[in-house]
Amino acid sequence: MSSFIVQDKTINNIVGHLIAKQYKGNYDHAFRILKPLGIASMKEHPQRKQLALEMHKLNVYAVNGRYKEINSWEDFEFAPEYDVTRYQALKSIQCWLYQCSEIDADERPVFKFIEEVKNSLMRDIIEDIPEYKNTSWD
């Protein structure tokens, strides 16, 4: 398995999606995972930026652990993308999770939170597919 440090846009897509969905109550259940980091929602700018930075740091941590490198995490630019489709958000989430699946990164609260968001988003997408809606419940 190979891994790389994702583009800032990937993380900004995810955080932008979370901000947009926060006001509809989506993912409220998942934020309990981030309480140890002091992130309770995406309603305030400092928490938004903190989540994005924590995601970037974890990605760098995973890549550094995988390749025994010393990449800096300080060059991240926070600029959330608000017009992200849920499909792009899901693809960005899947990319980020894959790139963070090294050493023990998948045991960290930020990883578990994003994984929970991915599962919820996938469920929402699947449940909106007409073929799924028209399938019998046996």
C-alpha positions in Angstrom: 0.0 0.0 0.0 1.3 3.4 -0.8 0.2 6.7 0.7 0.7 10.4 0.1 -0.1 13.8 1.6 -3.4 14.8 0.1 -4.0 18.2 -1.4 -5.4 20.9 0.8 -8.4 20.9 -1.4 -9.3 17.4 -0.4 -9.5 18.3 3.3 -11.2 21.6 2.5 -13.8 19.7 0.5 -14.5 17.5 3.5 -14.7 20.4 6.0 -16.9 22.4 3.6 -19.3 19.5 3.4 -19.4 19.2 7.2 -20.1 22.9 7.6 -22.9 22.8 5.1 -24.5 19.7 6.6 -24.0 20.8 10.2 -26.8 23.3 9.9 -29.2 20.5 9.0 -28.2 18.4 11.9 -26.3 15.8 9.8 -23.4 14.1 11.6 -24.3 15.4 15.1 -23.9 11.9 16.3 -20.4 11.7 15.1 -19.1 14.8 16.9 -19.1 12.9 20.2 -15.9 11.2 18.9 -14.1 14.6 18.7 -15.0 15.8 22.2 -11.5 14.9 23.5 -10.1 17.4 21.0 -12.6 20.1 22.0 -14.4 20.0 18.7 -18.2 19.8 19.3 -19.5 21.1 15.9 -18.6 23.0 12.8 -20.6 26.1 13.8 -17.5 28.2 14.8 -14.6 29.1 12.6 -11.9 28.1 15.1 -13.3 24.5 15.4 -13.6 24.3 11.6 -10.0 25.3 11.2 -8.9 23.0 14.0 -10.6 20.0 12.4 -8.9 20.7 9.1 -5.5 21.1 10.7 -6.0 17.9 12.7 -6.9 16.1 9.5 -3.8 17.4 7.8 -1.5 16.6 10.7 -2.9 13.0 10.8 -2.3 12.6 7.1 1.3 13.8 7.5 1.8 11.6 10.5 0.6 8.5 8.5 2.9 9.3 5.5 5.9 10.0 7.7 5.3 6.8 9.6 4.9 4.8 6.4 8.0 6.1 4.7 10.1 7.1 7.7 10.1 10.7 6.4 9.9 14.0 8.2 7.3 16.1 6.2 6.2 19.3 7.9 2.5 19.8 8.6 2.8 23.6 8.9 2.1 24.4 5.2 -1.6 23.7 5.2 -4.0 26.4 3.9 -7.5 26.4 5.3 -10.1 27.5 2.7 -13.2 25.3 3.0 -15.1 24.5 -0.2 -18.8 25.1 0.4 -20.1 24.0 -3.0 -19.1 20.4 -2.8 -21.5 17.7 -4.0 -22.0 14.9 -1.6 -20.4 12.6 -4.2 -17.2 14.7 -4.3 -17.3 14.9 -0.5 -17.5 11.1 -0.3 -14.6 10.7 -2.8 -12.5 13.2 -0.9 -13.3 11.3 2.4 -12.4 8.0 0.9 -9.1 9.4 -0.5 -8.2 11.0 2.8 -9.0 7.8 4.8 -7.0 5.6 2.5 -4.0 7.9 2.8 -4.2 7.9 6.6 -4.5 4.1 6.9 -0.8 3.7 8.0 0.7 2.8 11.3 -1.8 3.6 14.1 -3.4 6.6 12.4 -6.7 4.7 12.0 -7.0 4.5 15.8 -7.0 8.3 16.3 -10.3 10.2 17.0 -10.1 12.3 13.8 -9.8 9.2 11.7 -12.7 7.5 13.5 -14.8 10.7 13.2 -14.3 10.9 9.4 -14.9 7.2 9.0 -18.3 7.7 10.8 -19.1 10.6 8.5 -18.2 8.4 5.5 -20.6 5.7 6.7 -23.4 8.1 7.2 -22.9 9.8 3.9 -22.7 6.5 2.0 -26.0 5.4 3.7 -27.7 8.6 2.7 -26.5 8.3 -0.9 -27.6 4.6 -1.2 -31.0 5.3 0.4 -31.7 8.0 -2.3 -31.1 5.6 -5.2 -34.5 4.8 -6.8 -33.5 1.1 -7.3 -32.8 0.8 -3.6 -36.0 2.6 -2.6 -38.0 0.2 -4.9 -36.4 -2.9 -3.5 -38.5 -5.1 -1.1 -37.7 -5.4 2.6 -37.9 -9.1 3.3 
